[in-house]
């Protein structure tokens, strides 16, 4: 697999750094067709390649992308792969479950990290549409010397200027879906659904 990385100075990949590779798992996503799975990862690539999104310190860093051959039961597929920052502490779910006691200040700082990341998406015309603890990674921040929450998994994100408000909104994961799920929603409602997660969780 050959990996293409960005020459842009915003790429914060350093020698010896651990990275994570993300690619569609067609065997696990049997209820989706191949086109939907690939569309999900290309949507993610579009979001995290956005100049102002990739610069944001509370959104998972993307370092490069590649195409890789994967052998599955139905044959052979060439699939996109994204190289991203590695979350040392796992997802927010894993971090809170593994850490015996997380003090209130740390919880508030993590909540602030998430709010800043979601705000950045909205400011740039993007709704995440699948906000949940499993889509938030916790990394070690060398400067702040504390765990930092970073927003990830943008495969179900919606660019607001491309949203069709006449069609039912189907993105999300139970039980984290907004009440408006499966109904036509406006762009304002999409943004509100992300914001309601921030206030209620």
C-alpha positions as CSV (number, residue, x, y, z in Angstrom):
1,X,0.0,0.0,0.0
2,X,1.4,3.4,-1.0
3,X,0.4,6.3,1.2
4,X,0.1,9.8,-0.1
5,X,0.7,12.5,2.5
6,X,0.2,16.2,2.4
7,X,3.1,18.6,1.9
8,X,1.0,21.3,3.6
9,X,2.8,22.5,6.8
10,X,-0.5,21.9,8.7
11,X,0.3,18.2,8.7
12,X,1.6,17.5,12.2
13,X,3.0,14.1,11.5
14,X,6.4,13.6,13.1
15,X,9.0,10.8,12.7
16,X,8.2,7.8,14.9
17,X,4.6,8.9,15.6
18,X,1.9,6.2,15.9
19,X,-0.9,6.5,13.4
20,X,-4.2,4.8,12.7
21,X,-5.3,3.5,9.3
22,X,-9.0,3.6,8.5
23,X,-10.6,1.7,5.7
24,X,-14.1,0.4,4.9
25,X,-14.9,-3.0,6.3
26,X,-17.2,-4.4,3.7
27,X,-17.6,-7.7,5.5
28,X,-18.9,-6.0,8.7
29,X,-21.1,-3.6,6.7
30,X,-23.2,-6.3,5.0
31,X,-26.4,-4.3,5.3
32,X,-24.8,-1.5,3.1
33,X,-23.8,-1.8,-0.5
34,X,-20.1,-1.2,-1.5
35,X,-21.0,2.2,-2.9
36,X,-22.5,3.4,0.4
37,X,-19.5,2.3,2.4
38,X,-17.0,4.0,0.0
39,X,-19.2,7.1,0.0
40,X,-18.9,7.2,3.8
41,X,-15.1,7.2,3.8
42,X,-14.9,9.7,0.9
43,X,-17.2,12.0,2.8
44,X,-15.0,11.7,5.8
45,X,-12.0,12.5,3.6
46,X,-13.8,15.6,2.3
47,X,-14.5,16.9,5.8
48,X,-11.1,16.3,7.3
49,X,-9.3,17.7,4.2
50,X,-11.2,21.0,4.5
51,X,-8.5,23.7,5.2
52,X,-10.1,25.2,8.3
53,X,-11.2,21.8,9.7
54,X,-7.8,20.1,9.4
55,X,-6.2,23.0,11.2
56,X,-8.5,22.8,14.2
57,X,-6.7,21.5,17.3
58,X,-9.8,19.6,18.6
59,X,-10.5,17.6,15.4
60,X,-8.5,14.5,14.7
61,X,-5.5,15.1,12.5
62,X,-5.4,13.5,9.0
63,X,-1.9,12.7,7.6
64,X,-2.6,11.1,4.3
65,X,-4.6,8.7,2.2
66,X,-4.1,5.7,0.0
67,X,-5.8,3.0,-2.0
68,X,-5.4,-0.6,-0.9
69,X,-6.5,-4.0,-2.2
70,X,-8.8,-6.0,0.1
71,X,-9.9,-9.6,-0.5
72,X,-13.4,-10.2,0.7
73,X,-15.9,-13.1,0.3
74,X,-17.5,-11.5,-2.8
75,X,-14.1,-11.0,-4.5
76,X,-11.4,-8.3,-4.7
77,X,-12.0,-4.6,-4.0
78,X,-9.7,-1.5,-4.2
79,X,-10.7,0.6,-1.2
80,X,-9.7,4.1,0.1
81,X,-7.6,4.2,3.3
82,X,-7.1,7.3,5.5
83,X,-4.1,7.7,7.8
84,X,-5.1,9.6,10.9
85,X,-3.9,10.6,14.4
86,X,-3.8,7.7,16.9
87,X,-5.9,8.2,20.0
88,X,-3.8,6.8,22.9
89,X,-6.7,6.8,25.3
90,X,-9.2,5.3,22.9
91,X,-12.7,6.6,22.5
92,X,-14.4,8.8,25.1
93,X,-16.5,5.8,26.1
94,X,-13.3,3.7,26.6
95,X,-11.5,6.5,28.5
96,X,-14.3,7.1,30.9
97,X,-14.9,3.4,31.5
98,X,-11.2,2.6,32.0
99,X,-10.3,5.6,34.2
100,X,-11.5,5.0,37.7
101,X,-11.9,8.6,38.6
102,X,-12.1,11.5,36.2
103,X,-12.2,14.9,38.1
104,X,-14.8,17.5,37.3
105,X,-12.3,19.9,35.8
106,X,-11.1,17.3,33.3
107,X,-14.7,16.4,32.3
108,X,-15.5,20.1,31.7
109,X,-12.3,20.5,29.6
110,X,-13.2,17.5,27.5
111,X,-16.7,18.9,27.1
112,X,-15.2,22.2,26.0
113,X,-13.0,20.4,23.5
114,X,-16.0,18.7,21.9
115,X,-18.0,22.0,21.8
116,X,-15.2,23.8,20.1
117,X,-14.9,21.1,17.5
118,X,-18.6,21.0,16.7
119,X,-18.7,24.8,16.5
120,X,-15.9,24.7,14.0
121,X,-17.9,22.3,11.8
122,X,-21.0,24.4,11.9
123,X,-19.0,27.6,11.2
124,X,-17.8,25.9,8.0
125,X,-21.2,24.6,6.9
126,X,-20.9,21.0,8.1
127,X,-23.2,19.0,10.4
128,X,-21.5,15.9,12.0
129,X,-24.8,14.0,12.2
130,X,-23.4,11.1,14.3
131,X,-22.2,12.6,17.6
132,X,-21.7,10.0,20.3
133,X,-18.9,9.1,22.7
134,X,-17.6,6.4,20.4
135,X,-16.9,9.0,17.7
136,X,-14.7,11.1,20.1
137,X,-11.1,10.1,20.6
138,X,-9.1,11.1,23.7
139,X,-5.4,11.8,23.1
140,X,-2.5,12.9,25.3
141,X,-1.7,16.6,24.9
142,X,2.0,17.3,25.4
143,X,1.6,21.0,25.9
144,X,-1.5,21.0,28.2
145,X,-0.4,17.9,30.0
146,X,-3.9,16.6,30.1
147,X,-6.2,14.3,28.1
148,X,-7.7,16.1,25.1
149,X,-10.9,15.2,23.3
150,X,-10.9,15.2,19.5
151,X,-13.9,14.8,17.2
152,X,-13.6,12.0,14.6
153,X,-15.6,9.8,12.3
154,X,-17.2,12.1,9.7
155,X,-18.5,9.5,7.4
156,X,-22.2,10.5,8.0
157,X,-21.5,14.2,8.0
158,X,-23.6,16.5,5.8
159,X,-22.4,19.6,4.0
160,X,-25.3,22.0,4.7
161,X,-25.2,23.6,1.2
162,X,-25.8,20.2,-0.3
163,X,-28.6,19.1,2.1
164,X,-31.9,18.1,0.6
165,X,-34.5,19.2,3.2
166,X,-37.3,17.3,1.3
167,X,-35.8,13.9,2.1
168,X,-35.9,12.0,5.4
169,X,-32.8,12.4,7.5
170,X,-31.4,8.9,8.1
171,X,-27.9,9.5,9.5
172,X,-27.0,8.6,13.0
173,X,-26.6,5.8,15.6
174,X,-29.3,4.7,18.0
175,X,-29.8,5.8,20.8
176,X,-27.9,9.0,19.9
177,X,-30.2,10.0,17.1
178,X,-32.2,13.3,17.4
179,X,-36.0,13.1,17.6
180,X,-36.2,14.4,14.0
181,X,-34.6,11.3,12.7
182,X,-36.3,9.7,9.7
183,X,-38.2,12.9,8.9
184,X,-37.3,15.7,6.5
185,X,-35.3,18.4,8.3
186,X,-33.9,21.8,7.5
187,X,-30.3,22.7,7.7
188,X,-31.0,24.7,10.9
189,X,-32.5,21.5,12.5
190,X,-29.3,19.5,11.5
191,X,-27.2,22.1,13.3
192,X,-29.5,22.1,16.3
193,X,-29.3,18.3,16.5
194,X,-25.5,18.5,16.9
195,X,-25.9,21.3,19.5
196,X,-28.5,19.4,21.5
197,X,-25.9,16.5,21.9
198,X,-23.4,19.0,23.3
199,X,-25.9,20.3,25.9
200,X,-27.4,17.1,27.0
201,X,-24.6,14.5,27.2
